[in-house]
C-alpha cells in the first residue's frame, strides 16, 4: 500500500501516471486512518491533520 499526499493536483496526476507504467494501481476512498493515526481533511483550511 502507498499513501500519496501532494499539494498540487497536477503533481499527483503526474506521479500516478508514472507509477501506472510499471504497476497496476487504483485509487481507494479518501484516507481516514493510516498506521493507527486518524487523518482529518480540513476542506476550509485546505490541509490534512493527524489526530
N, CA, C and O of each residue as an XYZ file, in Angstrom:
204
protein
N       0.831     -1.190      0.000
C       0.000      0.000      0.000
C       0.873      1.250      0.000
O       1.991      1.244      0.515
N       0.348      2.313     -0.581
C       1.087      3.566     -0.646
C       0.120      4.720     -0.420
O      -0.994      4.726     -0.944
N       0.553      5.678      0.354
C      -0.223      6.893      0.588
C       0.529      8.044     -0.061
O       1.710      8.256      0.212
N      -0.158      8.785     -0.919
C       0.449      9.924     -1.605
C      -0.256     11.189     -1.145
O      -1.479     11.292     -1.230
N       0.516     12.147     -0.659
C      -0.049     13.429     -0.224
C       0.793     14.544     -0.838
O       1.926     14.784     -0.419
N       0.234     15.213     -1.822
C       0.921     16.282     -2.540
C      -0.057     17.443     -2.678
O      -1.247     17.225     -2.905
N       0.430     18.666     -2.544
C      -0.447     19.837     -2.616
C      -1.105     20.032     -3.973
O      -2.307     20.288     -4.046
N      -0.349     19.917     -5.023
C      -0.848     20.256     -6.351
C      -1.437     19.027     -7.050
O      -0.767     18.000     -7.165
N      -2.669     19.127     -7.509
C      -3.343     18.011     -8.190
C      -2.544     17.558     -9.410
O      -2.463     16.359     -9.676
N      -1.962     18.483    -10.146
C      -1.160     18.134    -11.320
C      -0.026     17.196    -10.938
O       0.246     16.231    -11.652
N       0.641     17.467     -9.815
C       1.756     16.634     -9.370
C       1.291     15.227     -9.010
O       1.993     14.255     -9.286
N       0.118     15.111     -8.398
C      -0.430     13.795     -8.063
C      -0.711     13.019     -9.351
O      -0.348     11.848     -9.467
N      -1.352     13.669    -10.306
C      -1.681     13.011    -11.572
C      -0.423     12.572    -12.314
O      -0.391     11.486    -12.893
N       0.601     13.400    -12.300
C       1.863     13.059    -12.954
C       2.501     11.843    -12.296
O       2.931     10.917    -12.983
N       2.564     11.842    -10.973
C       3.151     10.710    -10.251
C       2.366      9.429    -10.513
O       2.959      8.376    -10.748
N       1.052      9.512    -10.474
C       0.232      8.327    -10.718
C       0.424      7.804    -12.141
O       0.438      6.591    -12.350
N       0.568      8.678    -13.100
C       0.819      8.258    -14.483
C       2.142      7.513    -14.588
O       2.237      6.499    -15.280
N       3.151      8.012    -13.907
C       4.454      7.352    -13.916
C       4.383      5.984    -13.243
O       4.977      5.024    -13.735
N       3.673      5.884    -12.136
C       3.538      4.605    -11.437
C       2.770      3.586    -12.274
O       3.080      2.395    -12.239
N       1.765      4.049    -13.030
C       0.955      3.149    -13.863
C       1.775      2.490    -14.971
O       1.391      1.438    -15.483
N       2.881      3.089    -15.338
C       3.731      2.489    -16.370
C       4.293      1.150    -15.917
O       4.494      0.253    -16.736
N       4.549      1.008    -14.617
C       5.183     -0.205    -14.101
C       4.308     -1.026    -13.162
O       4.611     -2.190    -12.898
N       3.228     -0.438    -12.655
C       2.418     -1.115    -11.647
C       0.935     -0.993    -11.971
O       0.495     -0.042    -12.618
N       0.177     -1.981    -11.503
C      -1.281     -1.929    -11.593
C      -1.765     -1.217    -10.336
O      -1.763     -1.807     -9.256
N      -2.181      0.046    -10.463
C      -2.591      0.822     -9.291
C      -4.057      1.220     -9.411
O      -4.626      1.251    -10.501
N      -4.650      1.522     -8.260
C      -6.028      2.013     -8.244
C      -6.191      2.981     -7.084
O      -5.502      2.885     -6.068
N      -7.116      3.911     -7.258
C      -7.445      4.861     -6.196
C      -8.441      4.207     -5.247
O      -9.342      3.487     -5.678
N      -8.278      4.458     -3.980
C      -9.213      3.991     -2.969
C      -9.972      5.184     -2.416
O      -9.787      6.309     -2.880
N     -10.813      4.950     -1.440
C     -11.575      6.049     -0.841
C     -10.633      7.017     -0.128
O      -9.478      6.678      0.128
N     -11.109      8.208      0.190
C     -10.264      9.166      0.914
C      -9.727      8.560      2.217
O     -10.422      7.799      2.890
N      -8.508      8.899      2.553
C      -7.842      8.347      3.738
C      -8.535      8.809      5.016
O      -8.891      9.979      5.161
N      -8.715      7.878      5.927
C      -9.294      8.195      7.226
C      -8.364      7.768      8.356
O      -8.381      8.341      9.445
N      -7.539      6.737      8.070
C      -6.660      6.194      9.095
C      -5.469      5.546      8.403
O      -5.629      4.846      7.403
N      -4.273      5.781      8.940
C      -3.076      5.122      8.431
C      -2.169      4.815      9.618
O      -1.871      5.698     10.422
N      -1.736      3.576      9.724
C      -0.865      3.123     10.814
C      -1.409      3.507     12.188
O      -0.646      3.864     13.085
N      -2.728      3.432     12.350
C      -3.351      3.743     13.632
C      -3.524      5.225     13.912
O      -3.946      5.598     15.007
N      -3.207      6.074     12.948
C      -3.345      7.524     13.117
C      -4.562      7.984     12.324
O      -4.672      7.697     11.132
N      -5.469      8.690     12.975
C      -6.651      9.226     12.300
C      -6.265     10.451     11.484
O      -5.526     11.316     11.955
N      -6.770     10.515     10.258
C      -6.487     11.615      9.349
C      -7.773     12.408      9.139
O      -8.817     11.835      8.826
N      -7.697     13.721      9.311
C      -8.845     14.601      9.131
C      -8.517     15.612      8.041
O      -7.511     16.316      8.124
N      -9.362     15.683      7.021
C      -9.176     16.643      5.934
C     -10.004     17.884      6.233
O     -11.233     17.824      6.278
N      -9.332     18.994      6.434
C      -9.994     20.273      6.689
C     -10.138     20.992      5.350
O      -9.203     21.646      4.886
N     -11.301     20.869      4.737
C     -11.516     21.451      3.406
C     -11.436     22.970      3.425
O     -10.964     23.577      2.464
N     -11.888     23.585      4.503
C     -11.865     25.049      4.598
C     -10.430     25.577      4.623
O     -10.114     26.565      3.960
N      -9.566     24.915      5.389
C      -8.170     25.353      5.518
C      -7.257     24.691      4.484
O      -6.075     25.024      4.398
N      -7.798     23.756      3.701
C      -7.038     23.054      2.663
C      -5.816     22.335      3.228
O      -4.707     22.475      2.712
N      -6.033     21.560      4.299
C      -4.921     20.793      4.839
C      -5.406     19.501      5.477
O      -6.605     19.292      5.659
N      -4.457     18.640      5.812
C      -4.729     17.386      6.498
C      -4.202     17.498      7.915
O      -3.160     18.106      8.159
N      -4.930     16.907      8.840
C      -4.490     16.890     10.233
C      -4.426     15.451     10.699
O      -5.311     14.651     10.398
N      -3.376     15.125     11.433
C      -3.247     13.803     12.036
C      -3.652     13.925     13.490
O      -3.087     14.724     14.236
N      -4.632     13.130     13.890
C      -5.143     13.188     15.252
C      -4.792     11.926     16.005
O      -5.141     11.789     17.177
